Amino acid sequence: MRYMFAFIHWYSINISWPCMAMWMQLTEFADKSYALGLSCTHYHNDPTAAALFFHGWAAAHRRSTSPYPPFLHSPSFAVPPAASPPPAPPLLAAKSAAAPPSADAADAMSSATFHFPADAMRALLSSLEPETSPFAALAALFWLRVAGAEEERELTLAIDFRKKMHAPLPTGYYGSVVHFTRARADLASGLAAVAAALDRRVAGVPEEDVWAAVEWLHARQAEGGEPFQMYGPEFTCMALDHVPMYGAEFVAGVPPARVACRVGGAAGEGIVIVVPAAEGHSARDVVVTLPAETTARICRDVELLRYGGEVVAGPKVGTGAKAQ
């Protein structure tokens, strides 16, 4: 029995509909393999919580227990009442003031999934500074290839901050704890320098910045503020390669064949999501959602293919060395 998750897909929906917090879909194929799909809003859930939902479901199916029990209320994460409205973080203020993406803009985007086997990732990391993270290496590589420019630029990083707090949240914390922060790098400085800059930014996000965003979003919700698009329109890279996506075994010893993650409804410059690959270890998958013409170009990009990237889903192009 083989199965896969296409398990996170955000839609722009009215969050006042409590019965619409999640959508689930089960698809059974002729060979008796099946796919599980989960759709939710950023307001209700984040990718880590969605992945651990499947862990709990699979454990219950096996009459076992999940290694990540759900944790719903954390006293250390409680937001105290504010005497006055907290100042808006600049990035979130810009997102909340922007017009929502039109349906036409979202339709102009397309997605593709790249697979980087373990040997390709080892070769990539060996060409960079010691201790460079796989996420920073891949985010920098795709940023350089998508931007196609040699100049100083910024992008947005989407980071799970469960373990970045002074009082860390349990891995099983159920909710949305993704922090959006800006990173700057000189793209003319090359892949190694850009990757190092991204790692420094991820490691150096002050906890005060996280709390400022949490408190402002909490106050805005309490005041009845309208929901807004969190992902985009600026170029965004999201780190999900720490999430145990392949540990949800409905049958003991049979992990999912493949897990995919995509942000629906996003428009603008695009989103790059780095996730674990099925074989584990240093292998990674990268899911991109970009303007359609950019996706088609990236799927034929010689540099990406030279670093061992294989297009496993997306526009119908050749992969590997023959695609060059």
C-alpha positions as CSV (number, residue, x, y, z in Angstrom):
1,M,0.0,0.0,0.0
2,R,1.4,3.4,-1.0
3,Y,0.0,6.8,-0.3
4,M,0.9,10.4,-0.6
5,F,-0.1,13.7,0.9
6,A,-1.0,16.8,-1.1
7,F,-1.7,18.2,2.3
8,I,-1.6,21.9,2.6
9,H,-3.3,24.3,0.2
10,W,-4.4,27.7,1.5
11,Y,-7.5,29.4,0.0
12,S,-8.7,32.9,0.5
13,I,-11.9,32.2,2.5
14,N,-14.1,34.0,4.9
15,I,-12.7,33.0,8.3
16,S,-16.0,33.8,10.0
17,W,-17.2,30.3,8.7
18,P,-16.1,28.1,11.6
19,C,-17.2,25.0,9.7
20,M,-14.7,25.8,6.9
21,A,-11.5,25.6,8.9
22,M,-10.3,22.6,6.9
23,W,-11.1,20.6,3.8
24,M,-10.2,17.0,3.5
25,Q,-10.1,14.8,0.4
26,L,-9.3,11.1,0.1
27,T,-8.6,9.8,-3.4
28,E,-8.2,6.1,-4.1
29,F,-6.5,5.0,-7.3
30,A,-7.0,1.8,-9.3
31,D,-3.8,0.2,-7.9
32,K,-5.2,0.7,-4.4
33,S,-2.8,3.4,-3.5
34,Y,-4.4,6.6,-2.3
35,A,-3.8,10.3,-1.7
36,L,-4.8,12.4,1.3
37,G,-5.4,16.1,0.8
38,L,-5.9,18.8,3.4
39,S,-6.7,22.4,2.7
40,C,-6.8,25.1,5.4
41,T,-6.2,28.8,6.0
42,H,-3.1,30.4,7.4
43,Y,-5.4,31.8,10.1
44,H,-6.3,28.4,11.4
45,N,-3.2,26.3,10.9
46,D,0.4,26.3,9.7
47,P,2.3,23.5,7.8
48,T,3.8,22.0,10.9
49,A,0.4,21.6,12.6
50,A,-1.1,20.3,9.4
51,A,1.6,17.6,9.1
52,L,1.2,16.6,12.7
53,F,-2.5,16.3,12.2
54,F,-1.6,13.4,9.8
55,H,0.7,12.0,12.4
56,G,-2.1,11.9,14.9
57,W,-4.5,10.4,12.4
58,A,-2.1,7.7,11.4
59,A,-1.2,6.9,15.0
60,A,-4.9,6.5,15.8
61,H,-5.4,4.3,12.8
62,R,-2.6,2.0,14.1
63,R,-4.1,2.2,17.6
64,S,-0.8,3.8,18.7
65,T,0.2,7.3,19.9
66,S,1.8,10.1,18.1
67,P,5.3,11.3,19.2
68,Y,3.9,14.8,18.8
69,P,0.8,15.1,20.9
70,P,-1.3,18.2,20.1
71,F,-0.7,21.1,22.4
72,L,-3.5,23.7,22.2
73,H,-2.9,26.3,24.9
74,S,0.6,27.6,25.9
75,P,0.7,29.9,28.9
76,S,4.1,31.2,27.6
77,F,2.4,32.2,24.3
78,A,-0.5,34.1,25.9
79,V,-0.7,37.7,24.7
80,P,-1.4,40.1,27.5
81,P,-4.0,42.9,27.0
82,A,-2.5,46.0,25.6
83,A,-3.1,49.4,27.1
84,S,-3.0,50.9,23.6
85,P,-2.8,49.4,20.1
86,P,0.7,48.1,19.4
87,P,2.5,49.6,16.4
88,A,2.2,47.7,13.2
89,P,5.4,45.8,12.0
90,P,6.3,47.4,8.6
91,L,6.1,44.2,6.6
92,L,2.7,43.2,8.0
93,A,1.4,46.8,7.7
94,A,2.2,46.7,4.0
95,K,0.6,43.3,3.5
96,S,-2.6,44.3,5.4
97,A,-2.9,47.5,3.3
98,A,-2.4,45.9,-0.1
99,A,-5.3,45.0,-2.2
100,P,-6.1,41.2,-2.3
101,P,-4.8,39.5,-5.4
102,S,-7.3,39.2,-8.2
103,A,-8.4,35.9,-9.5
104,D,-6.7,36.6,-12.8
105,A,-3.4,37.3,-11.0
106,A,-3.6,34.0,-9.1
107,D,-4.6,32.2,-12.3
108,A,-1.4,33.5,-14.0
109,M,0.7,31.6,-11.5
110,S,1.9,28.0,-12.0
111,S,3.7,25.5,-9.8
112,A,6.4,22.9,-10.2
113,T,8.2,20.5,-7.8
114,F,12.0,19.9,-7.9
115,H,13.7,17.0,-6.3
116,F,17.3,17.2,-5.1
117,P,18.6,13.7,-4.2
118,A,21.0,13.4,-1.2
119,D,24.1,13.2,-3.4
120,A,23.1,16.4,-5.2
121,M,22.5,18.2,-1.9
122,R,25.9,17.0,-0.5
123,A,27.6,18.3,-3.6
124,L,25.7,21.7,-3.4
125,L,26.5,22.1,0.3
126,S,30.2,21.2,-0.2
127,S,30.5,24.2,-2.6
128,L,29.2,26.6,0.0
129,E,30.5,27.9,3.4
130,P,30.7,25.2,6.2
131,E,27.5,24.8,8.2
132,T,25.3,26.3,5.5
133,S,21.8,24.9,5.9
134,P,20.0,23.0,3.1
135,F,17.2,25.6,3.3
136,A,19.5,28.5,2.8
137,A,21.4,26.8,0.0
138,L,18.2,26.0,-2.0
139,A,16.5,29.3,-1.2
140,A,19.6,31.2,-2.4
141,L,19.9,29.1,-5.5
142,F,16.3,29.6,-6.5
143,W,16.4,33.3,-5.6
144,L,19.4,33.8,-7.9
145,R,17.8,31.9,-10.8
146,V,14.4,33.5,-10.5
147,A,15.7,37.1,-10.0
148,G,18.1,36.8,-12.9
149,A,19.8,40.0,-11.8
150,E,23.1,40.9,-10.1
151,E,22.2,43.6,-7.6
152,E,21.2,44.1,-3.9
153,R,17.7,42.8,-3.3
154,E,15.3,41.8,-0.5
155,L,13.1,38.8,-0.1
156,T,10.7,37.6,2.6
157,L,11.5,34.5,4.7
158,A,8.7,32.5,6.3
159,I,10.0,30.8,9.4
160,D,8.4,28.5,12.0
161,F,9.2,30.0,15.4
162,R,8.1,27.2,17.7
163,K,11.7,26.6,18.8
164,K,12.9,30.2,18.4
165,M,11.3,31.5,21.5
166,H,13.0,32.0,24.9
167,A,10.3,29.6,26.2
168,P,10.0,27.3,23.2
169,L,6.7,26.0,22.1
170,P,6.2,22.2,21.8
171,T,6.6,20.8,18.3
172,G,3.0,19.7,18.6
173,Y,1.7,23.2,19.2
174,Y,-1.5,23.4,17.2
175,G,-1.9,26.8,15.5
176,S,-0.2,29.2,13.1
177,V,3.2,30.3,14.3
178,V,5.0,31.4,11.1
179,H,7.0,34.6,11.3
180,F,7.6,36.7,8.1
181,T,10.8,38.7,8.0
182,R,12.8,40.5,5.3
183,A,16.3,39.5,4.3
184,R,18.7,41.4,2.1
185,A,21.6,40.2,0.0
186,D,23.8,41.3,-2.8
187,L,23.0,38.8,-5.6
188,A,26.2,39.8,-7.4
189,S,28.2,38.3,-4.5
190,G,27.4,34.7,-5.6
191,L,25.6,31.7,-4.3
192,A,27.8,31.0,-1.2
193,A,27.5,34.6,0.1
194,V,23.8,34.8,-0.5
195,A,23.2,31.5,1.3
196,A,25.3,32.7,4.2
197,A,23.3,35.9,4.4
198,L,20.0,34.0,4.5
199,D,21.3,31.7,7.3
200,R,22.4,34.7,9.3
201,R,19.0,36.3,9.0
202,V,17.2,33.1,10.0
203,A,19.4,32.7,13.0
204,G,19.4,36.4,13.9
205,V,15.6,37.2,14.0
206,P,15.1,38.8,17.4
207,E,12.4,37.4,19.6
208,E,11.2,40.9,20.1
209,D,10.3,41.0,16.4
210,V,8.3,37.8,16.7
211,W,6.3,39.2,19.7
212,A,5.7,42.5,18.0
213,A,4.1,40.6,15.1
214,V,2.1,38.3,17.4
215,E,0.8,41.2,19.5
216,W,-0.2,43.3,16.5
217,L,-2.0,40.5,14.8
218,H,-3.8,39.6,18.1
219,A,-4.9,43.2,18.6
220,R,-6.0,43.5,15.0
221,Q,-8.1,40.4,15.3
222,A,-9.7,41.6,18.5
223,E,-10.7,44.8,16.8
224,G,-12.4,42.9,14.0
225,G,-9.7,43.6,11.3
226,E,-10.3,42.0,7.9
227,P,-8.1,39.1,7.0
228,F,-5.3,39.7,4.4
229,Q,-3.0,37.8,2.2
230,M,0.1,36.7,4.2
231,Y,2.1,35.1,1.4
232,G,3.3,37.5,-1.3
233,P,3.2,39.6,-3.4
234,E,6.9,39.9,-2.7
235,F,9.2,37.0,-3.4
236,T,9.0,34.6,-0.4
237,C,10.9,31.5,0.7
238,M,9.5,29.2,3.3
239,A,11.5,26.7,5.4
240,L,9.6,23.5,6.0
241,D,12.4,21.0,5.8
242,H,12.4,20.5,9.6
243,V,8.8,19.2,9.5
244,P,8.5,15.4,10.0
245,M,6.2,15.0,7.0
246,Y,7.1,11.4,6.2
247,G,6.6,10.0,9.8
248,A,2.9,9.7,9.4
249,E,2.6,5.9,8.7
250,F,-0.9,4.5,8.5
251,V,0.7,1.1,8.1
252,A,3.7,0.6,10.3
253,G,6.9,0.8,8.2
254,V,5.2,2.3,5.2
255,P,5.8,6.0,4.9
256,P,4.1,8.3,2.4
257,A,5.4,8.0,-1.2
258,R,5.5,11.8,-1.5
259,V,4.4,14.9,0.3
260,A,3.6,18.1,-1.4
261,C,2.8,21.6,-0.1
262,R,1.5,24.6,-1.9
263,V,0.1,28.0,-1.0
264,G,-3.1,28.6,-3.0
265,G,-4.3,32.0,-4.1
266,A,-0.9,33.7,-3.9
267,A,0.2,36.0,-6.6
268,G,3.1,38.4,-7.3
269,E,6.8,37.5,-7.5
270,G,6.3,33.9,-6.3
271,I,6.9,31.5,-3.4
272,V,9.6,28.9,-2.9
273,I,8.9,26.2,-0.3
274,V,11.7,23.8,0.8
275,V,10.4,20.5,2.2
276,P,11.9,17.1,3.2
277,A,12.2,14.4,0.5
278,A,10.9,10.9,0.8
279,E,14.3,9.3,1.1
280,G,15.2,11.5,4.1
281,H,18.7,12.5,5.2
282,S,19.9,15.6,3.2
283,A,17.6,15.1,0.2
284,R,15.0,17.9,-0.3
285,D,12.1,18.8,-2.5
286,V,11.4,22.3,-3.6
287,V,7.9,23.5,-4.5
288,V,7.7,26.7,-6.5
289,T,4.7,28.8,-7.3
290,L,5.7,31.5,-9.8
291,P,4.3,33.5,-12.7
292,A,3.7,30.9,-15.4
293,E,6.5,32.1,-17.7
294,T,9.0,32.1,-14.9
295,T,8.0,28.6,-13.9
296,A,8.5,27.4,-17.4
297,R,11.9,29.1,-17.6
298,I,13.1,27.7,-14.2
299,C,12.1,24.2,-15.2
300,R,14.6,24.5,-18.0
301,D,17.3,26.4,-16.1
302,V,20.7,24.9,-16.8
303,E,22.1,26.0,-13.4
304,L,19.4,24.3,-11.4
305,L,19.7,21.1,-13.5
306,R,23.5,21.3,-13.1
307,Y,23.1,21.2,-9.3
308,G,21.1,18.0,-9.6
309,G,17.5,19.3,-9.5
310,E,15.0,17.0,-11.1
311,V,11.6,18.3,-12.2
312,V,9.1,15.8,-10.8
313,A,5.9,17.8,-11.3
314,G,5.2,20.9,-13.4
315,P,5.4,21.9,-17.0
316,K,6.3,19.1,-19.4
317,V,10.0,19.6,-19.9
318,G,12.9,17.2,-19.8
319,T,14.9,16.7,-16.6
320,G,18.4,15.9,-15.8
321,A,21.4,16.3,-18.1
322,K,19.3,15.8,-21.2
323,A,17.3,18.9,-20.5
324,Q,20.3,21.1,-20.9
